[in-house]
Amino acid sequence: MDVIIDITSPEFNVEPYNLLVPGGHSINYIAGRDILILNLNNNDFRVFDLQCPERDCSSPMTYDGLFIVCQCDGKLYNRIHGGAPEDGKGCSALMYFATPLSGNRLRISR
């Protein structure tokens, strides 16, 4: 994946999501993937793929404000620790690089 998005676009700021404020987030379908974008402080973003890392679940993971949650087994992935599983077992959630660019643009790449 290598895409550039404009974080001011309405698709990233539909209630209850708001990517324009620190602590805000957005869940979108980008480049064929369900993606969670987190705004940590307007200069630092985290981006995760919502496919379960165990690859045994066909439903996208969700975000509860603290953890990324697998809908099939309830497993929790820690957004602060790079998507590491909270129980310390198995693979981490796939994290993309997020590079802020001028003009409210964000590059998402891997």
Secondary structure, DSSP 8 states (H G I E B T S, - for coil): -EEEEETTSGGGS-TT--TTSTT-EEEEEETTEEEEEEESSSS-EEEEE-S-TTS---S--EE-SSEEE-TTT--EEETTTTTEETTS-S----EEEEEEETTTEEEEE-
